[in-house]
Amino acid sequence: MNATLSQTLMIFAVLTVFQNYAPAGTKLIADETARKIFSPEELNGIGKMISFVDSLIVDQTKLEDINEAYHAYFSIDEFYPGLVKDSVKFKFLETVGKEAFDAIWTMSDSAKLVHYKGTTLVDLHGFKTLGLNYRGKYRSYMKEVGKTDSLHAVLNDAIEVAGDIPPSVYASFFEDHKKLNFSLFKDRLWTTVFILSMGDPLEERVERYLRGKNSKH
């Protein structure tokens, strides 16, 4: 089976699981702050994102209680294993609607500078990168939640300084998840954003980019 066909089948399988399987105990209602900040269309797309990650988490842990499943997943190993490949993630995010996507993310199709194996690559075109929308509605939501939630306040401050989710937040998540209640909208949304923000390893992304570039010559 060639790589393209294999990737297509993988994407189809994951999207089918998302569309047809709703894990038990995963029903989630947006809190009052979310309903004030996000439009109904945005909340609908955000709900799809959360359900998508829920399904992957439950599939990995085989636990139906969503709070237990998330905590179990992040306790599997101190090194966070990628939950979903970029190819699948980007394909899924095309289905959530532009309003919901823009409320949280930005997408870049190029990179000015990438350090790789002792060399520096410049002006990479077709190098897709997902980033947090610094001025998006999710940032507004996080600020509001942070007024009464100390963990979200710390997260918001870290993102404000870095302009995106900084490495320190990724490093601390294995302890921070113990403070989260995944039955709550705010905590499950944050974790969805955290998981989907994680891309394939840099080496894998660069080598994929170079293969694609070489195939055009």
BELBEL-V878000 format. One record per backbone hydrogen bond with DSSP energy under -1.0 kcal/mol. CO is the residue of the C=O (numbers start at 0). NH is the residue of the N-H. E is the energy in kcal/mol with one decimal. If there is no record, write none. Layout:
co=CO nh=NH e=E
co=CO nh=NH e=E
This chain:
co=1 nh=5 e=-2.4
co=2 nh=6 e=-2.5
co=3 nh=7 e=-2.2
co=4 nh=8 e=-2.4
co=5 nh=9 e=-2.0
co=6 nh=10 e=-2.5
co=7 nh=11 e=-2.4
co=8 nh=12 e=-2.4
co=9 nh=13 e=-2.4
co=10 nh=14 e=-2.4
co=11 nh=15 e=-2.1
co=12 nh=16 e=-2.1
co=13 nh=17 e=-2.3
co=14 nh=18 e=-2.3
co=15 nh=19 e=-2.1
co=16 nh=20 e=-1.7
co=22 nh=25 e=-1.3
co=30 nh=34 e=-2.2
co=31 nh=35 e=-1.6
co=32 nh=36 e=-1.8
co=33 nh=37 e=-2.9
co=38 nh=42 e=-2.8
co=39 nh=43 e=-2.1
co=40 nh=44 e=-1.9
co=41 nh=45 e=-2.7
co=42 nh=46 e=-2.4
co=43 nh=47 e=-1.5
co=44 nh=48 e=-1.9
co=45 nh=49 e=-2.4
co=46 nh=50 e=-2.5
co=47 nh=51 e=-2.3
co=48 nh=52 e=-2.1
co=49 nh=53 e=-2.9
co=50 nh=54 e=-2.4
co=51 nh=55 e=-1.5
co=52 nh=56 e=-2.6
co=53 nh=57 e=-2.8
co=54 nh=58 e=-2.1
co=55 nh=59 e=-1.9
co=56 nh=60 e=-2.3
co=57 nh=61 e=-2.8
co=64 nh=68 e=-2.7
co=65 nh=69 e=-2.2
co=66 nh=70 e=-1.9
co=67 nh=71 e=-2.6
co=68 nh=72 e=-2.5
co=69 nh=73 e=-2.2
co=72 nh=75 e=-1.2
co=84 nh=88 e=-2.8
co=85 nh=89 e=-3.2
co=86 nh=90 e=-1.2
co=87 nh=91 e=-2.5
co=88 nh=92 e=-2.6
co=91 nh=94 e=-2.6
co=96 nh=100 e=-2.3
co=97 nh=101 e=-2.9
co=98 nh=102 e=-1.4
co=100 nh=103 e=-1.4
co=100 nh=104 e=-3.6
co=102 nh=137 e=-2.9
co=103 nh=132 e=-3.3
co=105 nh=130 e=-2.6
co=107 nh=128 e=-2.9
co=108 nh=125 e=-3.1
co=108 nh=126 e=-1.1
co=110 nh=123 e=-3.0
co=111 nh=122 e=-1.6
co=113 nh=120 e=-3.3
co=115 nh=118 e=-1.8
co=118 nh=115 e=-3.0
co=120 nh=113 e=-2.5
co=123 nh=110 e=-2.3
co=128 nh=107 e=-2.8
co=130 nh=105 e=-2.5
co=131 nh=133 e=-1.1
co=132 nh=135 e=-1.9
co=135 nh=139 e=-1.2
co=136 nh=140 e=-2.6
co=137 nh=141 e=-2.7
co=138 nh=142 e=-2.1
co=139 nh=143 e=-2.0
co=140 nh=144 e=-2.7
co=141 nh=145 e=-2.4
co=143 nh=146 e=-1.2
co=144 nh=147 e=-1.7
co=148 nh=152 e=-1.8
co=149 nh=153 e=-2.1
co=150 nh=154 e=-2.4
co=151 nh=155 e=-2.6
co=152 nh=156 e=-2.2
co=153 nh=157 e=-2.3
co=154 nh=158 e=-2.4
co=155 nh=159 e=-2.4
co=156 nh=160 e=-1.9
co=157 nh=161 e=-2.1
co=158 nh=162 e=-3.0
co=165 nh=168 e=-1.2
co=165 nh=169 e=-1.4
co=166 nh=170 e=-2.5
co=167 nh=171 e=-1.7
co=171 nh=174 e=-1.5
co=171 nh=175 e=-2.7
co=172 nh=176 e=-2.6
co=174 nh=177 e=-1.3
co=175 nh=178 e=-2.1
co=176 nh=179 e=-1.2
co=180 nh=183 e=-2.1
co=183 nh=187 e=-2.2
co=184 nh=188 e=-2.9
co=185 nh=189 e=-1.9
co=186 nh=190 e=-1.9
co=187 nh=191 e=-2.0
co=188 nh=192 e=-2.5
co=189 nh=193 e=-2.6
co=190 nh=194 e=-2.8
co=191 nh=195 e=-2.5
co=192 nh=196 e=-1.4
co=200 nh=204 e=-2.2
co=201 nh=205 e=-2.9
co=202 nh=206 e=-2.4
co=203 nh=207 e=-2.0
co=204 nh=208 e=-2.2
co=205 nh=209 e=-2.8
co=206 nh=210 e=-2.3
co=207 nh=211 e=-2.2
co=208 nh=212 e=-2.3
co=209 nh=213 e=-2.7
co=210 nh=214 e=-2.0
co=213 nh=216 e=-1.3
